[in-house]
Amino acid sequence: MNEYKPDRWVVVKANFEGSEYYKILGSWYGGYGGSDSWKLSSGILSAKFDQHRGRYIFPQVSKSVYLCHKDTYGTSGYTQSVFDHWVEKLEEKGAGKVLTIMPEETDFLAMDYK
């Protein structure tokens, strides 16, 4: 089981063919001499909150887990541009608005991920 701890993260809602899916779009800063990177999760199964560490725990379809600190919700400039590019390409294909970044105020623990 892989654990991912992104520097920044958002929950992306995808509407495809009448079904809703929720995924984590995580980003990591490259630091000196490195490159920023991003990863889109396989799909959120549920959400828990670790009060002691201040982070959400999101088990994924792939059996990996995303550990996302509550205070780092949001995109980096790089990851926002990646997301905007996806939206643009989908709109060009006539898919409409199928991808949405969930607001920070969302109660991730109360959502139905199934």
WOLIN-V308108 format. One line per field, one symbol per residue. ss: DSSP state (h for helix, s for strand, l for the rest). psi: psi as a letter, one per 40 degrees, with the letter a starting at -180 (. if undefined). burial: I if it has 9 or more other ideal C-beta (glycine too) atoms within 8 Angstrom, else O. A space follows every 50 residues. Layout:
ss->???
psi->???
burial->???
//
This chain:
ss->llsslllsssssssssllssssssssssllllllllsssslllslllsss llllssssssllllssssshhhslllhhhhhhhhhhhhhhhhllllllss slllllllllllll
psi->hihhgidiiihhhhhhfeihihihhiihhdaheiiiiihhidhhdihihg ddefiihgiideeihhhhhdefhiiiddddddddddddddddeeeagehh hiidehgddeihe.
burial->OOOIOIOIIIIIIIIOOOOOOIIIIIIIOOOOOOOIOIIOIOIIIOIOII OOOOIIIIOIOOOIIIIIIIOIIOIIOIIIOIIOOIIOOIIOOOOOOOIO IIOOOOOIOOIOIO
//
